[in-house]
Amino acid sequence: MRLFSSDLRQLVAVAALCLPAAAYAGSKDYQLQLVDTAVAQGPDAVIAVRLIDKRTEKPVEDAVIFATRLDMAPEGMEAMTTRIEPMPSQETGIYRFKTNLSMEGGWRLKLAMKVQGELETVQGELVLQAKP
């Protein structure tokens, strides 16, 4: 049997349809969660955040955090910001940060991170309460 060029094109098209498509997760497939919504106010406050893959409900490790912001937007003071420093964590999928929660009340934590092997950036805003 001899294949003509149109037969070859059809054969290639059918073969391509039979191959599994590469599956990539989107940023909507991940969720950031506060480990504790209430954090002790003070200069050595520690905030812990969990990153979950919603498809498997498992924690995600080794994400690269490249943007952080902590402000008092929930209290109407978005300009009131404080520094936030990443800390090591021994727990899989838990990302810890040291900060100075100088005032009681609501604080908003904004994060942007890249999950290894994913194209989209995972972003989230979490609200916590600084308690005395």
Secondary structure, DSSP 8 states (H G I E B T S, - for coil): ----HHHHHHHHHHHHHHS-------GGGEEEEES-SEEE-EEEEEEEEEEEETTTTEE----EEEEEEEEEGGGTEEEEEE-EEEE--SSTTEEEEEEEE-SSEEEEEEEEEE-TT-SSEEEEEEEEEEE-
